[in-house]
Amino acid sequence: MSLVVFESTKQIHCAECRQGPLRRLVRETGVPRCLDCADLGHLVYLPRGDTALTRRAHEASSLSAVVVRFHRRRRRYERMGILVEDDALARAERACLADAEARARRRERDRLRRAAEDTRFTAAFAAEILRLFPGCPADRARAIAAHASVRGSGRVGRSAAGRALDPPAVYAAVRAAVRHLDTEYDSLLMGGVPRFAARARLAPRIDAILDGWRAASDASDTPAQAS
């Protein structure tokens, strides 16, 4: 059974040493006593909030107490923190710090792993763009792939189809890039033109660019005529 210490905002004094007003007190046989008179004055206060630290400090402390305060609106006592031995709190803090360092190292390893995965995926996406559109400049293909495959962006490259390098998804990424960078699509939207109307207006120009990028494959496959 845990010892209970009460926080109070009232003008309460210790019944034994008359010290007060008391911020924290113990009630023994119905009368208030300060922490020193209750033999708890050597304990240190740990506010609630860090579950792991609280658990470890409580387990390491041979003497501890729960600190509560009465919530008038809810009409109940609520836990505010605990009182534990200073050495126990120091040991708990060291243990939590070691855990935090381990978690930080793990996060860094995960970050590096994801970065390597993203680099490989972006390169594969760019290669697929060049396979479907051999006339697309290589630096443009890399830029489209990098934009479409940003982790957490919700763009087509991060969709299930995009991660599988499905041709329709790759085509959609390339078409979107051409729409935004090679036409006045964004200006039309800012000018109040509805999205679908703007797309329809610009579709022939976009198709011409994409057809040109695709046509490079046909040209490379055509045998040179004998002179």
C-alpha positions in Angstrom: 0.0 0.0 0.0 1.5 3.4 -1.0 1.9 6.3 1.3 -0.2 9.3 0.3 0.9 12.9 0.4 -1.7 15.7 -0.2 -1.1 18.9 -2.1 -3.1 21.8 -0.6 -3.8 25.4 -1.5 -5.3 26.1 1.8 -3.6 27.8 4.8 -2.8 24.6 6.6 -0.1 24.3 9.3 1.6 21.3 10.7 -0.1 20.1 13.9 3.3 19.1 15.4 5.8 21.8 14.5 3.3 24.5 13.5 5.2 25.0 10.2 3.1 26.4 7.4 1.3 27.0 5.3 2.1 23.6 3.9 2.2 22.9 0.2 2.4 19.2 0.8 1.3 17.4 3.9 0.4 14.0 5.4 -2.7 13.3 7.4 -2.1 11.1 10.4 -5.0 10.3 12.8 -6.9 13.1 11.1 -4.4 15.9 11.7 -2.0 17.4 9.2 1.7 17.0 9.5 4.5 18.4 7.4 6.8 16.0 5.5 9.7 16.5 8.0 7.5 15.5 10.9 6.2 12.5 8.9 9.7 11.4 8.2 9.3 12.1 4.4 11.2 15.3 4.2 14.3 13.7 2.7 12.4 12.6 -0.4 12.4 14.5 -3.7 9.4 15.2 -5.9 9.0 13.7 -9.3 6.0 15.2 -11.2 3.9 12.9 -13.4 4.5 12.8 -17.2 7.4 10.4 -17.8 6.0 6.9 -17.2 9.3 5.1 -17.6 11.1 7.4 -15.2 8.4 7.3 -12.6 8.2 3.5 -12.7 12.0 3.1 -12.4 12.3 5.6 -9.6 9.5 4.0 -7.7 11.0 0.6 -8.1 14.5 1.8 -7.0 13.3 3.7 -3.9 12.9 1.9 -0.7 10.6 4.6 0.6 8.1 6.5 -1.6 4.8 8.3 -1.6 2.1 9.2 -4.1 1.3 12.9 -4.3 -2.4 13.7 -5.0 -4.5 16.9 -5.2 -8.2 17.3 -5.0 -9.8 18.5 -8.3 -12.9 20.5 -7.2 -14.7 20.4 -10.5 -14.3 16.6 -10.9 -14.7 16.1 -7.2 -11.9 13.6 -6.9 -8.2 13.3 -6.0 -5.8 13.1 -8.9 -2.3 11.9 -9.0 0.3 14.7 -9.4 3.5 12.8 -9.0 5.6 10.8 -6.5 8.1 11.4 -3.8 11.2 9.1 -4.0 14.7 9.0 -2.6 17.2 11.2 -4.4 19.6 8.3 -5.2 16.7 6.3 -6.7 15.7 9.2 -8.9 19.3 9.6 -10.1 19.6 5.9 -10.9 16.3 6.0 -12.8 17.4 9.1 -14.8 20.6 7.3 -15.8 18.7 4.3 -16.9 16.2 6.4 -19.0 19.1 8.3 -20.5 20.8 5.1 -21.6 17.5 4.0 -23.2 17.1 7.4 -24.9 20.6 7.1 -26.4 19.9 3.6 -27.6 16.6 4.8 -29.2 18.4 7.7 -30.8 21.0 5.3 -32.3 18.2 3.0 -33.6 16.4 6.0 -35.1 19.6 7.0 -36.9 20.2 3.5 -38.2 16.6 3.4 -39.5 17.0 6.8 -41.1 20.1 5.8 -42.9 18.4 2.5 -44.0 15.4 4.4 -45.3 17.6 6.9 -47.1 19.5 4.1 -48.9 16.2 2.5 -49.9 14.9 5.8 -51.2 18.0 6.4 -53.2 17.7 3.0 -54.8 14.0 3.4 -55.5 14.4 6.8 -57.0 17.1 5.5 -59.3 14.9 2.6 -60.3 12.0 5.0 -61.0 14.2 7.2 -63.1 15.4 4.2 -65.1 11.8 3.2 -65.7 11.0 6.7 -66.9 13.9 6.5 -69.4 12.7 3.1 -70.6 9.2 4.4 -71.3 10.4 7.8 -72.5 13.9 7.3 -73.9 13.9 10.9 -75.3 13.4 12.4 -71.9 16.6 14.1 -70.7 18.4 12.0 -68.0 18.5 14.9 -65.5 14.8 15.6 -66.1 14.0 11.9 -65.5 16.0 12.0 -62.2 14.2 15.2 -61.1 10.8 13.7 -61.9 11.6 10.5 -60.0 12.9 12.4 -57.0 9.8 14.5 -56.8 7.4 11.6 -57.3 9.0 9.3 -54.8 9.4 11.5 -51.7 8.6 9.3 -48.7 5.4 10.4 -47.0 4.4 12.8 -49.8 1.4 10.9 -51.0 2.5 11.3 -54.6 2.1 8.7 -57.3 5.6 7.3 -56.7 4.7 6.3 -53.2 1.5 4.6 -54.1 1.4 0.8 -54.3 1.5 1.0 -58.1 4.4 3.5 -58.0 6.5 1.4 -55.7 5.8 -1.5 -58.1 7.0 0.7 -61.0 3.8 0.0 -62.9 3.9 1.8 -66.3 0.6 3.7 -65.7 1.9 5.1 -62.4 5.2 6.1 -64.0 3.4 7.7 -66.9 1.2 9.7 -64.5 4.2 11.1 -62.7 5.9 12.1 -66.0 2.7 13.7 -67.3 2.2 15.6 -64.1 5.7 17.0 -64.3 5.3 18.1 -67.9 1.9 19.7 -67.0 3.4 21.8 -64.2 6.8 22.6 -65.6 6.3 22.9 -69.4 2.9 24.6 -69.6 1.1 27.5 -68.0 -1.1 25.0 -66.1 -0.4 26.6 -62.7 -1.0 30.1 -64.0 -4.4 29.0 -65.3 -5.4 27.5 -62.0 -4.3 30.8 -60.2 -6.4 32.7 -62.8 -9.5 30.8 -61.8 -9.7 28.3 -64.6 -11.2 25.0 -63.3 -8.7 22.2 -63.0 -10.3 19.8 -65.6 -10.8 22.7 -68.1 -7.2 23.6 -67.7 -6.1 20.0 -68.3 -8.2 19.6 -71.3 -6.9 22.9 -72.8 -3.3 21.8 -72.4 -3.7 18.1 -73.2 -2.6 18.4 -76.9 0.6 20.2 -75.9 1.4 17.7 -73.2 0.7 14.8 -75.5 3.1 16.3 -78.1 5.9 16.5 -75.6 5.4 12.9 -74.3 5.0 11.6 -77.9 8.3 13.2 -78.7 10.0 11.6 -75.8 8.6 8.2 -76.8 9.4 8.6 -80.4 13.1 8.5 -79.6 12.8 4.8 -79.1 11.2 4.3 -82.5 14.0 6.3 -84.2 16.7 4.4 -82.4 15.1 1.1 -83.5 14.9 2.1 -87.2 17.9 0.7 -89.3 20.0 3.3 -91.0 19.4 3.5 -94.8 22.2 2.5 -97.0 23.9 5.3 -98.7 
